[in-house]
């Protein structure tokens, strides 16, 4: 029995957001982070409190849950409704055709 491919469902409910992928280079023997901007489509919803690691959460910030067919890595950022969010936790559901991230508001 094969697993269901949920990528079509994710695509049907996706909206465009800006993705900022982190790249690290070494400049004068020190790591420097740069962001490469692109556009991806994803489903954005409020993060479910049960999915948050309560030991890592800053309750003064907002958290969102993102589903995408494009992989978003920890520390990558998206811009959603004018607010930047950083990938905080991830889930690999690629066998089902998508990825999931919990993202933390950046102030």
N, C-alpha and C positions, 0 to 999 in steps of 0.2 A: 504494500500500500504506500503510495507516495503522499507527501505532505502537500496541503493546498498552497497554491501560489497567491499570496494576498497583494502582490504588487499592483494589480489593476484597481483594487479597492483603494489603496493608498493614493494612486494617481488620480482617481476620480474625485477625491476630496481634498487634493493638494492645492496650495496657494503658493505664489512665488515669494521668496524671501532672499535677502542677500546673505551669502555665506562668506565668512572670512576664515580661510585655512591658515593655520600657523605653520610657518617654516622657520627653522632655526639655522643661523649661520654663525660662524666664528669670526669675530672682528677683533683684532689685537688681543688674541688669546681669551676672549670673553664671548659667551653666547649672546646673540642678538636675535630677538624674535621679530619676524616680519609677517604681515598678513597679506594674502593674495585674495582679492575679492572676486566672487563669481555669483551667479544667480542659480538657485535650485528651487524645486518645488517640494513642499512637505505639508503634512497635516500638523497643525499646532493646536494644543488644548491645554487647559490648566493641568498641572502635575497632580496626580493623585497622592494625597498625603501618605497613604499606605506604602507607596513606592519610594518615598524619600528616606534616605539614611538619616535618622534623627540626630545622630552624633555629628554629622557634617553640615547640617542645615543652619543657615542664618535666617531666623524667622522674620527679620526686617526686610528681606528681599523676596521678590516674586520668583516662582519656579514654573516652568512650562514643560510639557511632554511633547516631543517631536517625533513623528514617524516619517521616514523618507526612504525612497529607493536608493538614494545616494548615501554613502557612508559618511557620517560626521564623527570625527575623532575627538577624544577628550582634549579640552582647551581650544578647539575650534569655536568660532562664534557665529551667531546669526543675528540679523537685525529684523525684528518683527514689530510692526506698528511704531517705528521710531525708537525702539528700545533694543539695546544690545544684550544678548544672552550668551553665556559661555557653557559649552558642553561640560557637564558635571558628572554624569554617570551614563553608561551606555549599555545597550542590549543588542546582541547580534542575532537577529531573526532572519538572516540571509537565506536560510533554508526555506523560509516562507516568502521570500522576495522583498524584504524590507529591513530597515534598521530603526532602532528606537533610542532616543536620548532624553535624559532629564537635563534641563538647562537652567542655569542660575542667572538672574538679572545682574547686570554690571552697572555700577554707579560710578 
